[in-house]
């Protein structure tokens, strides 16, 4: 459903150690942005009834039932460049994306 690059997996693992009472990284889609949908990420301390959990070793990525179909086939990566560092989502379902990569249309 959703995959993580080894770099993203390692960065999530590092960040989870710093966060108290956190079980994983929630990746979600919400309305907004310049193309209709916007990606979001947050550390999560509990699961919802409709959540899907993707586990790779001790790293968990959590998605709600509304976001999961829009994230199917996505790859989560962590990039560290001279312009900044952060997580990036590569979404094969995105028909258009904005220049910053944080919003898309499906």
BELVENHU-V724379 format. One line per field, one symbol per residue. psi: psi as a letter, one per 30 degrees, with the letter a starting at -180 (. if undefined). A space follows every 50 residues. Layout:
BEGIN
psi->???
END
This chain:
BEGIN
psi->dklkleeeeeeeeeeeefkkhkfakkklklkalfgelkllklkkflkleg kkkkkjbgkkkkklfeeeeffkflkklkkjlfflllkkkjjffkelllef gfllk.
END
